[in-house]
Amino acid sequence: MIRERYLTARWNNLLSLGLGIPALAYVIVVLSTSSLSEFAGFIGLFVIGAVY
């Protein structure tokens, strides 16, 4: 009963947005600024990819 309540398209969309927007923001920051070295940016992108 609880499972059907939370396994909906609405919850799926909210979780996708909640996980995707921070990753997208990090990618934009890394690609648009040179404050991080290329290797540090790569490591950050790798960690985000591994977590998600």
Residue, then its C-alpha position, 0 to 999 in steps of 0.5 A: m500500500i505504501r509502495e504504490r503511494y510513492l512509486t508514481a511518475r510524480w515522485n520519479n520526476l521530483l527525484s530526477l530533478g533533485l539529483g540532476i539539477p545539482a550535477l548540471a550546476y556543477v558541470i556548468v560551473v566547472l566548464s565556465t570557470s577556470s578556478l579549478s584545474e582541469f584534473a580537479g574538475f575531472i575528478g569532481l565530474f567522475v565522483i558525481g557520475a559514480v554517485y548518481 
